Amino acid sequence: MRTNRKYKNLSFTFDEWQRIENLAANCRLKTATYIKQMALNGKVISINMREYHEVISEIDRIGNNINQIARVVNASGYATPDELRQLEKFREELCHISSVFLSEIRSQAA
């Protein structure tokens, strides 16, 4: 047994325990982890990332474009004004996508 831990026994009815197990499973958490998060934070936020497949694909696309520019710049040793404009455009797209994505997540967490 670890010495830097405090252990407490909790008791639940069978119905309460079943409900806790179901809630933990819905969040894809172990039951003990779910109970600890609820005790410490008062809530558990579960986000299904499959719902955001389009957003993640868009971020991947932008990342690939940035990597292509980086390879050219690393090979040549300098960036052209057009490459710099493209990078700025990609940065703006990433900021916009991130902002919308975080706003959506915050609205789910509220």
N, C-alpha and C positions, 0 to 999 in steps of 0.2 A: 504494500500500500504506500502511495506517495505521501510524503510528510508535508508538502506545501499545499495540501488540499483540505478543504472542509467538506465533510460528507453529511448529508441530511437524508433521512428516509421520508418519502412522501407516500401517502396512500390515496388511491383513487377507487371509485366504484368500477365495476367491469364496463359499464356504459361510458363512463368518463374516460377510461383508459382506451377503449375502442375509438372514441372520438379523437383523442390526442394522437393515436397511431395513424388514423386516417388523415388528420391535418398534417402530420409530419410527412406522410407518404406523398400527399399532394404537393408539398414543398420540396420533395426529394431530399429530405433530411432524415438522419437517424432520430429516433424518438427522443433520446437524451439531449441531442443537439437542439432539437426543436424546443424542448422544455427550457433549456438554458437560455436560448435566444429570447423566448417569451418572458422569462423571469427578468432578464437584464434589460431588454429593450421594449418590452410591451407589445411587440409585433414582429412578424416575420414577413418579409416581402419576397414573393416568388415570381420570377419573371420567366416566361416561356420564350426563349430566344428564337424558337422556330417561327414565331409570329413576326420576327424582325429580319427574316431571311433577305428581303429586298434591301434593307438598309445595310446589312452586313456585306452583301454582294457589291453594293455601290462603293462602300469604303474599300473593299478589296480591289475594285477596279481602279480607284484613285491611287491606292498604294502601288499598284503595278505600274501605272503611268509615271508616278514619281520615281520609282526604281529605274525605269527606262531612261528618264532624263538624268538621273544620278550616274548611271553607267556611262552615258555619253560625256557628261561633264568630267567624270573621273578619268576617262580615256584621253580626252582632249586637254584637260587641265584648266578649262575656263567654261563659263556659261554664256550663251548668247542672250541678247535682250529678249528674244522670243521665248527662249527656255525659261528665263526668269519670270516673264509674264504668265507662262503656263503654270509654273510653280505657284505663283500668287493666286491664280484662278483655282488651282487644286486646293490650296490652303483655305480659300474662302468657301469652297464647296464642303470641305471637311468641317469647318466651323459651323456652317449652316446645318449640315446633317447631324452633327454632334449636339447642337442646340435643340433641334427638334426631337431627337432621340431622348436626350436627358429630360426634356419637358414631358414627354410621354411617360417616361419611367416615374418621374416625380408625381404625375397625376395619378398613376396607379398606386403609388405608395401612400397617398394622402387618404 
